[in-house]
Amino acid sequence: MNRPPSKHQLAVMIWLAVFPTLTVLNLALGPWLAHLGPVLRTFVLATIAVPIVMYGLMPRLHQLRARLLARRALARRA
């Protein structure tokens, strides 16, 4: 059974999910959100980005981490 990620691993995983998501959303929605103030624009982007990251990307990153750890364990046994 895999252990939960360390704080450092989790920080990298979150960054890998959040940065590209916010970049794509900013590029896609920037023209429509340009008239909003920075706080409201951030609120809209966060409201869209958080579910994408939490329900879409983080589970996949956890699966990828588990596969990498399993592959590393197999390589150590060989």
C-alpha positions as CSV (number, residue, x, y, z in Angstrom):
1,M,0.0,0.0,0.0
2,N,1.3,3.4,-0.9
3,R,2.0,6.0,1.7
4,P,0.4,9.5,1.3
5,P,2.6,12.0,-0.4
6,S,5.0,14.1,1.6
7,K,4.4,17.8,2.0
8,H,7.0,18.5,-0.7
9,Q,5.5,15.9,-3.1
10,L,2.0,17.3,-2.5
11,A,3.2,20.9,-3.1
12,V,4.7,19.9,-6.4
13,M,1.6,18.0,-7.4
14,I,-0.6,20.9,-6.6
15,W,1.6,23.3,-8.5
16,L,1.6,21.0,-11.5
17,A,-2.2,21.1,-11.4
18,V,-2.9,24.7,-10.5
19,F,-0.4,26.6,-12.7
20,P,-1.4,25.2,-16.1
21,T,-5.1,25.3,-15.1
22,L,-4.9,29.0,-14.2
23,T,-2.8,29.7,-17.3
24,V,-5.3,28.1,-19.6
25,L,-8.3,29.7,-17.9
26,N,-6.6,33.2,-18.0
27,L,-5.9,32.8,-21.7
28,A,-9.4,31.4,-22.5
29,L,-11.4,33.7,-20.3
30,G,-9.2,36.8,-20.1
31,P,-11.1,38.9,-22.7
32,W,-14.5,38.2,-20.9
33,L,-13.1,38.9,-17.5
34,A,-11.0,42.0,-18.4
35,H,-13.7,44.4,-17.2
36,L,-13.8,42.9,-13.8
37,G,-11.7,44.1,-10.9
38,P,-8.8,41.9,-9.7
39,V,-10.7,40.4,-6.7
40,L,-13.8,39.5,-8.7
41,R,-11.7,38.1,-11.6
42,T,-9.7,36.0,-9.1
43,F,-12.9,34.8,-7.5
44,V,-14.3,33.7,-10.9
45,L,-11.1,32.0,-11.9
46,A,-10.7,30.2,-8.5
47,T,-14.4,29.1,-8.7
48,I,-13.7,27.4,-12.0
49,A,-10.2,26.2,-11.3
50,V,-10.7,24.5,-7.9
51,P,-13.1,21.8,-9.1
52,I,-11.0,21.2,-12.2
53,V,-7.9,20.7,-10.0
54,M,-9.5,18.8,-7.1
55,Y,-11.8,16.4,-9.1
56,G,-10.0,16.2,-12.4
57,L,-6.3,16.7,-12.1
58,M,-5.3,15.7,-8.5
59,P,-6.7,12.2,-8.7
60,R,-4.8,11.6,-11.9
61,L,-1.6,13.0,-10.4
62,H,-2.1,10.7,-7.4
63,Q,-2.5,7.7,-9.8
64,L,0.6,8.8,-11.7
65,R,2.6,9.0,-8.4
66,A,1.4,5.6,-7.4
67,R,2.5,4.1,-10.7
68,L,5.9,5.8,-10.5
69,L,6.4,4.4,-6.9
70,A,5.3,0.9,-8.0
71,R,7.7,1.0,-10.9
72,R,10.5,2.2,-8.6
73,A,9.8,-0.6,-6.2
74,L,9.9,-3.2,-8.9
75,A,13.2,-1.8,-10.2
76,R,14.7,-2.1,-6.7
77,R,13.6,-5.7,-6.4
78,A,15.2,-6.6,-9.7
